[in-house]
Amino acid sequence: MRHTPWLAFAIDRSAKTPVFEQICAAVRDRTISGELTEGTRLPPTRAFAVELGVSRSTVVTAYEQLVAEGYLSSLTGSGYTICATGQVELPAHRTPPGPEQEGEQPRKPVPFEASQPDMRLFPHRQWAKAVSRVCRTNPQSMLVSGALFGNYKLRQAIAAHVAEWRGIQASAHQIAITAGSTDALEICMRALTAKGDTIGLEDPGYMPARSFAQAHGLSQIRLEIDGNGARLPPDGTKPQLVMLTPSQQYPLGGAMSPGRRLEFIRWAKANGTWIVEDDYDSEFRYAGRPIPAMAGFDRLNRTIYIGSFSKIFSNSLRLGYVILPETLLEPFRTTLMRFGIKASYLPQQALSEFMASGEFYRHLRRVRRIYAERRKYLIDRLTADFSDVGTFQDHQAGMQIVLHLNDRWTDTVIAQRAAEKSVEVQALSEMASDKCACNGLVLGFCGYQQEEMAAGLAVLRSCFDQA
Ligand SMILES: Cc1ncc(COP(=O)(O)O)c(C=O)c1O
């Protein structure tokens, strides 16, 4: 390394950065920080080159680059001088985080995070086969920019899936692929509401929907939950949109009664309101057949249906879908053109093959069986070891159980204590407005083996006993 006393910096010949760029960087940094002020004359190129031990042309290249960037001006006969720049305090260079800090490694499951499938059960070998089959036989299908509503074969496979599993009769042209159900919820809000409009959201409910409604400038009406599911918006309010989880209320669990569904459908028709049915985890019903979707009941008249592959297949593929009434195809097309498509096209063809080959359903049956065992384990343990702290209801469905706490306990306090001991339970009151008398712990069970849950429950028990 050679230092120049004038700029007090060193040329590092072992660095990948070219020498002329190192000179540029030194002058830029010192100019922005105010160390070199307007009018300061830079050393003559020949002398500076000797001082640094580089060729003169390297220094000339650096100076000319800085002239082009506006840091230096060059006047014939007077050399190069610093131009005026605002003084800015530069942040210190920080060592960039490595792959571990960036979450590159598979995350270790942390009981009892809600809505987490067990990605250790992902059918890697079969999925790799489906991807390589598509690459071999139809590589173009993975690379084309794609239709606005997504891969047609996948939309056909989804139409067959929802007919069989959800009782919805829809044609592939009514289905649009999205980047998970959260993306679908956002698209619905964008397509069907404008700033200042009103939206009805379940309370407690899915917080990201609330945050997006807020960011979109919508005023929110809370839909209380009773024994029949979400209640209709209060008289005198007229939201443009209501978002519901009728098959399995999130996060409380439990299906909306047929009577309440009918009330909502009639009300939506009378008021010109749209119902968005978020059915993100409905395939997880552990006794009997899945409860048919509200959109099937309504024959996709006032109801828009949202489904997801995040829970039944992979959280990280980010694929979901929205099924639209015919009258909404055009507004949704316009919205997607305006705001862009977020769903990746590449895995869509492979997923359609995966569904057509039956592998997808083999996987679904397998995870349902495993999650059913885990659910039973959690219920048995809660009954045996936690009956003194609260109560829960077994809805035989979903991905989490809510333990409603007795008045003696505060959910946020217990959740905080558990977090300090690396156990993740979500406080129900944090998924609700202040008006909701919610005090409970949301315990996800799908993503965790029995031993992991046993260890987590021992910690949780100690959080109560500590009080
Ligand atoms: C009610 C509800 N809707 C949607 C989602 C998100 O699903 P996705 O991963 O498909 O965006 C979740 C995730 O937990 C959820 O709880």
The ligand as a Gaussian input file, in Angstrom:
#p B3LYP/6-31G(d) Opt

LIG

0 1
 C      -56.619000     -15.296000       7.850000
 C      -55.386000     -15.391000       7.008000
 N      -55.449000     -15.027000       5.722000
 C      -54.360000     -15.103000       4.934000
 C      -53.150000     -15.553000       5.413000
 C      -51.907000     -15.515000       4.550000
 O      -51.797000     -16.474000       3.656000
 P      -50.724000     -16.362000       2.482000
 O      -49.460000     -16.927000       3.012000
 O      -51.336000     -17.173000       1.397000
 O      -50.585000     -14.937000       2.089000
 C      -53.037000     -15.943000       6.719000
 C      -51.742000     -16.414000       7.223000
 O      -51.532000     -16.790000       8.304000
 C      -54.178000     -15.857000       7.546000
 O      -54.089000     -16.197000       8.834000

